[in-house]
Amino acid sequence: MLRSITSAFALAAIAGASLASAAETRASEHVLYGIITRVSNGTIVVQRRDGSRATIDISPAEAAGTTGVLYVSRPVAIAGEVDRSGRFHAEAIRSWYGLRRGDWPADR
């Protein structure tokens, strides 16, 4: 039982690391970390580490099947691109359960 729990944590860490490393391979892709404060049709709002809120277009991630069920108050890492108007379009969303206020990575 302990081995399966340890394996689950290891897989979660690998999934988070692969999301971040995948984002690092594409210069135009960004990774944003935050806590979901609102979920609506095609968008989510996340509170970032500095307290600001960002509205994220999640329709590309939904179309690609790279997001799960999204809940308010859930910490997430979001990989995506910012368009010319400054709107963030998510390509992948992952739960980031290790995220704690003041103790999370900087956005890239």
WOUR-V684277 format. One record per helix or strand of 2 or more residues. SS is the DSSP state (A for helix, B for strand). FROM is the first residue (numbers start at 1). TO is the last residue. Records with the same first field share a line. If there is no record, write none. Layout:
# WOUR-V684277
SS=FROM-TO + FROM-TO
This chain:
# WOUR-V684277
A=2-25 + 59-64
B=29-40 + 43-47 + 53-57 + 75-82 + 88-95
